[in-house]
Every structure is written in C-alpha cells, then in structure tokens.
Amino acid sequence: MSEQRVELQVDAADGRIDKYLAARLNNASRSEVQRLIADARVTVNGEPAKASYKVQQGDRIVVFVPAAHEPGPVAEPIPLDVVYEDEHLIVVNKPPHMVVHPAPGHAGGTLVNALLARYPELASAGGDRSGIVHRLDRDTSGLIVVARSEKVRRALQRQFQDREIYKAYLALVHGLVQPSWARIEAPIARDPAHRQRMAVVRGGREAVTEYHVLESFSHSMGAAAGDYCLVRAEPHTGRTHQIRVHLASIGHPLVGDPVYGPRRRTHLPLARQFLHAEQLGFRHPVSGSRVQFAAPLPPDLGHVLDLLRSA
C-alpha cells in the first residue's frame, strides 16, 4: 500500500502535536493522528514523535499518511476464543500466526475479519480496524481487548496512553537471566541500519519493561540442550516489538524469535517466538470497575515447557 509524505514547517508554537496535525491533515481526527504517531509515522526534526509533544517554532514535522484503501475488511467465519464479552467490549485469546487487522500481504484471515463475522456492528467501531484498541504481533498469542463502539474504543485508548492498562506476558528466553528481577528503561525506535526492525536507539521513544524470572532451565544434552529462563514481562509502555527488543538488548532474546534472536537456531520444537500475552487488566470504560483476565499457554508453548521440565 502506498503512502503520502506530508512535510510541515511550524511557524509558531501551537500546543500538542496531535491537535496541531488534526487541524492540518485534511480534517483528520485527533484519534487518527494519535494512531499515526503510535505507528511511528510522524517525526519531529527527524526523530519519532510523541503524542504529548508540544510543537515549537521552527520544528520540521514529517507525516507518512497511509493511502486510503477500499473495500474495507470483510467478515470471515473464523473460530474465536472469546474470554469475555458484554455489550461494550470483547476480550479475545488470539491464536498464534493470526494478524490482528488487514495489512499489505494480509487482506484476509485476520482477527478483524473473524470479529466482523461474529460482531457485525464492529464495522462502525474504529473504521477498518473494527474496534481494535491495541495489537499483538502475528506470532504472539494471547489476550487482546476489542471495543464494540467508537466511544468505548477511545476510552480504552486513553487508558493505554495514560498507562493504566496492566499487561503481562510469558516469554522463554535464551540464557540464565540475572538479576531475577529488573526494570529495563531503554528508548526504542526504528533500527537505523535495518528499517524493518526496531532497536534501542538514543533519542527514541520512551520504553519501560519490568521482568521477573519464574523458572530457569539448564541442560547439556538432547533437544533441550542450553540455558533458558521463563520470565514474566510487564511492559509499561507500548512500543512496537518492545518486549522482544528489550530482552534481546540485555543479552536474553526470545527463544524462536527470527528477527531479534540468535542466528543459531534452537533445537526446541517451536515454530514461532515464545511470547504469550497471559494477563490483561483495565478499568471497564462504562462500569468503572477494575477487570482482569488471564489466558493459559497454548499447546505449542506448553509442550516446550514440558520438554524443558522433564529433560
């Protein structure tokens, strides 16, 4: 899909960048601008923009606007593992190898296509994203919340932006991790040398991940040979590939990660990175009560753990 490059020179300080751009990008809404910022499609003076940034005189802002595409996603009768639903939102346990929403190369078979078949009203909740509030990588399994109206979607987005959402992932990493608990604070941006990857980059967007070691494994023979740790990773920000990049940056990449993992392939029977969104908690945007959900490890990841525990 092609995109339009829009370059703006700021004549005078003019408040938050999302509001500034919303008034200048063909009447785009602030939520649409915030989505462009979250997708790393906005730079200020050559650096990735933050939604809270206040524009200053002389700033050079570049926006990469995706081209509109028609038709929108179509409903497909794909089975869904619905953990919770009410009239306002849905929590789904996404399987691995499923893309969240249509994109170049993935026009069908996505979570959005499956959701539209079961919840037709989502066609009006968030445009072609159909109520999607946040994303998981294609090969990451686990919990994702979907809004059933645009009002609820905006309310949940605000909780993500205000860091009120609790997210916890289970990850199997290479090596014996020390210390057993730590907080990784390292900015993330596009890797200057490999634009398809993310990396810890000075001047990138703030990124914070807390991890806890749950189990350690050390084996010298067989398919399970090597040192591994099962960790619970809790991202406090929501950068692209954040957990994968942060754990790799401290020398403990995810087992099975084809992008940030070691070149030497593991002998463990795994066809994807070992990463599962196990827990998700937030304030219900209508009732105001705190809700929390959990999803067990899928069979492919559980099998790997059983192998390590029995070796």
C-alpha positions in Angstrom: 0.0 0.0 0.0 1.4 3.4 -1.0 1.6 6.4 1.4 1.6 10.1 1.2 4.5 12.1 2.7 3.4 15.4 4.2 6.0 17.8 5.5 5.1 20.8 7.7 7.2 23.7 9.0 6.0 25.2 12.2 5.7 28.9 12.2 4.9 29.4 15.9 4.5 27.3 19.0 1.0 25.8 18.8 0.2 23.2 21.5 0.1 19.4 21.4 1.3 17.8 18.1 -1.9 15.6 17.8 -4.1 18.7 17.9 -1.8 20.6 15.6 -1.8 17.9 13.0 -5.5 17.2 13.3 -6.2 20.7 12.1 -3.9 20.4 9.1 -4.3 16.9 7.7 -7.5 17.2 5.8 -9.6 17.4 8.9 -8.2 14.1 10.4 -9.4 13.4 13.9 -7.1 13.5 16.8 -7.5 9.8 17.4 -6.4 9.2 13.8 -3.4 11.4 14.3 -2.6 9.6 17.5 -2.7 6.3 15.7 -0.2 7.7 13.1 2.1 8.7 16.0 1.7 5.3 17.6 2.6 3.6 14.3 5.8 5.7 14.1 4.5 7.5 11.1 5.3 11.0 12.5 8.7 12.5 13.0 9.7 15.9 14.5 13.1 17.2 13.3 14.0 13.7 12.2 13.1 11.9 15.5 9.9 9.8 16.2 7.2 12.0 17.6 5.5 11.5 21.0 1.8 12.2 21.3 2.4 14.6 24.2 5.0 16.7 22.3 4.2 20.4 22.1 5.2 21.9 18.7 7.7 24.7 18.7 8.6 27.4 16.2 10.9 26.0 13.6 10.0 22.4 14.0 10.0 20.3 10.9 7.3 17.7 11.1 7.0 14.8 8.6 3.9 12.6 8.4 3.6 9.4 6.4 -0.1 9.1 5.7 -1.3 5.6 4.5 -3.3 5.8 1.3 -7.0 5.1 1.8 -7.9 1.6 0.6 -11.2 0.1 -0.4 -13.1 -2.1 0.1 -12.9 -2.5 3.8 -12.3 -5.8 5.6 -15.0 -8.5 5.0 -16.5 -10.9 7.6 -15.0 -14.4 7.6 -16.3 -17.3 9.8 -13.1 -17.9 11.6 -13.4 -19.5 15.1 -12.6 -17.2 18.0 -11.6 -18.0 21.6 -13.7 -15.3 23.4 -12.7 -15.0 27.0 -15.2 -12.3 27.9 -17.9 -10.2 26.2 -20.6 -7.7 27.2 -22.4 -5.1 25.2 -19.4 -2.7 25.4 -16.3 -4.8 24.7 -14.8 -8.2 23.9 -11.7 -9.9 25.2 -10.2 -12.5 22.8 -7.5 -15.0 23.3 -5.7 -14.6 19.9 -4.1 -17.7 18.5 -0.6 -17.6 17.1 0.0 -16.9 13.4 -3.0 -14.6 13.1 -2.6 -11.0 12.0 -4.7 -8.6 14.1 -6.0 -6.4 11.2 -5.7 -6.3 7.4 -2.5 -5.0 6.0 -0.5 -5.4 2.8 0.0 -9.1 2.3 -2.7 -10.0 4.8 -6.0 -8.9 3.3 -7.9 -11.7 4.9 -7.8 -14.3 7.7 -7.1 -11.6 10.3 -8.7 -11.1 13.7 -10.7 -8.3 12.3 -12.2 -10.5 9.6 -13.1 -13.0 12.3 -14.6 -10.4 14.6 -16.8 -8.9 11.9 -18.4 -12.3 11.3 -19.4 -12.6 14.9 -20.0 -9.0 15.8 -21.2 -7.1 12.6 -21.6 -3.9 14.5 -17.8 -3.6 14.7 -17.8 -2.3 11.1 -18.6 1.1 12.5 -16.3 0.9 15.5 -12.9 2.4 14.5 -13.0 2.3 10.7 -11.1 -0.6 9.1 -9.7 -1.5 12.5 -13.1 -2.5 13.7 -12.8 -1.8 17.4 -9.1 -2.8 17.7 -7.6 -0.8 20.6 -4.1 -2.4 20.7 -2.1 -5.0 18.8 -0.2 -8.2 19.2 2.5 -9.4 16.7 1.3 -12.1 14.3 3.2 -14.9 16.1 2.4 -13.7 19.6 -0.6 -15.4 21.2 -2.8 -14.2 24.0 -5.2 -11.5 25.2 -6.5 -8.6 23.3 -9.4 -6.2 24.1 -11.8 -5.0 21.4 -14.3 -2.2 21.7 -17.8 -2.5 20.4 -18.3 1.2 19.9 -16.1 4.1 18.9 -16.8 5.8 22.3 -15.5 2.7 24.2 -12.5 2.4 21.8 -11.5 6.0 22.6 -11.9 5.4 26.4 -9.7 2.3 26.3 -7.1 4.1 24.1 -6.9 6.8 26.8 -6.2 4.1 29.4 -3.4 2.8 27.2 -2.0 6.3 26.7 -2.2 7.0 30.5 -0.5 3.7 31.3 -3.5 2.4 33.3 -3.6 -1.0 31.5 -1.9 -4.0 33.1 -0.3 -6.3 30.6 1.8 -9.4 31.5 3.5 -11.7 29.0 5.2 -15.1 29.4 8.4 -15.3 27.5 11.1 -18.0 27.2 14.5 -16.5 26.7 18.0 -17.7 26.0 20.5 -17.8 28.9 20.3 -17.6 32.7 18.9 -14.2 33.5 20.5 -12.2 36.3 19.2 -10.4 38.3 16.0 -12.3 38.7 14.0 -9.0 38.6 14.8 -5.8 36.8 13.3 -2.8 35.1 14.6 -2.1 31.6 14.4 1.6 30.6 15.7 2.0 27.1 14.2 4.1 24.3 13.1 2.3 21.1 12.9 3.5 17.5 13.4 2.1 14.0 16.8 0.5 13.7 18.8 2.9 11.5 20.7 0.0 9.9 17.6 -2.2 9.3 14.4 -0.2 8.8 12.2 -3.3 9.1 13.4 -3.8 12.7 13.1 -1.9 15.9 16.1 -1.3 18.2 17.2 0.5 21.4 18.1 3.9 19.9 19.3 7.1 21.7 16.5 9.7 21.2 13.9 7.0 20.5 10.5 6.8 22.2 10.5 6.1 25.9 10.1 2.4 26.6 9.9 0.6 30.0 9.6 -3.2 30.6 9.7 -4.9 34.0 10.6 -8.6 34.1 10.5 -11.4 36.7 12.3 -14.8 36.3 9.8 -17.6 37.0 11.8 -20.7 36.2 15.4 -21.5 35.0 16.5 -24.5 32.9 20.0 -25.7 32.2 20.5 -28.8 30.1 23.6 -30.2 28.3 22.2 -32.9 26.1 19.3 -33.6 23.7 16.8 -31.2 22.1 16.6 -29.1 25.3 20.4 -28.5 25.4 21.2 -25.0 26.5 20.3 -22.5 29.2 16.8 -20.9 29.3 14.6 -18.8 31.6 10.8 -18.4 31.7 10.1 -14.8 32.5 7.0 -12.7 33.1 7.5 -9.4 31.2 5.3 -6.4 32.1 5.5 -3.6 29.6 4.7 -0.2 31.0 4.8 1.4 27.5 3.5 0.0 24.2 6.3 0.3 21.7 6.5 -2.0 18.6 8.2 -5.2 19.4 9.1 -3.8 22.9 9.5 -7.0 24.9 11.4 -8.7 22.1 13.8 -5.7 21.7 14.3 -5.1 25.4 15.1 -8.7 26.3 17.4 -9.0 23.3 19.1 -5.8 24.4 20.2 -7.3 27.7 21.5 -10.4 26.0 18.5 -12.7 26.5 16.5 -12.8 23.2 13.3 -14.8 23.0 13.6 -18.4 22.0 12.3 -18.8 18.4 12.5 -15.1 17.6 13.5 -15.0 13.9 14.3 -11.2 14.0 15.9 -10.5 17.3 17.1 -14.0 18.3 20.5 -15.6 17.8 21.4 -16.8 14.3 22.0 -20.3 15.7 18.6 -21.9 15.7 17.3 -23.6 18.8 16.6 -27.4 18.7 13.4 -26.9 20.7 10.3 -27.8 18.8 9.0 -24.3 18.2 7.7 -22.6 15.0 7.5 -19.1 16.4 8.8 -16.8 19.2 7.9 -17.9 22.7 5.7 -15.0 23.7 2.2 -15.1 25.1 0.0 -12.3 26.4 -1.0 -14.0 29.6 -2.8 -11.3 31.6 -4.7 -8.1 30.8 -6.3 -5.8 33.3 -8.1 -2.4 32.9 -10.8 -0.2 34.2 -14.1 -1.1 32.5 -14.8 2.1 30.5 -18.6 2.0 31.3 -18.9 0.5 34.8 -15.7 1.9 36.1 -14.8 -1.4 37.9 -11.4 -2.9 37.6 -11.4 -6.1 35.5 -8.6 -8.6 34.8 -8.3 -11.6 32.5 -5.9 -14.5 32.0 -5.2 -16.9 29.2 -3.4 -20.2 29.6 -0.3 -21.0 27.5 -1.3 -22.5 24.1 -0.3 -26.1 23.4 2.8 -25.4 21.4 4.4 -23.3 24.1 3.2 -25.6 26.9 4.8 -28.5 25.1 8.2 -26.7 25.0 8.0 -26.1 28.8 7.0 -29.7 29.4 10.1 -30.8 27.5 12.4 -28.5 29.5 10.9 -29.5 32.8 11.3 -33.2 32.0 14.7 -33.2 30.4 
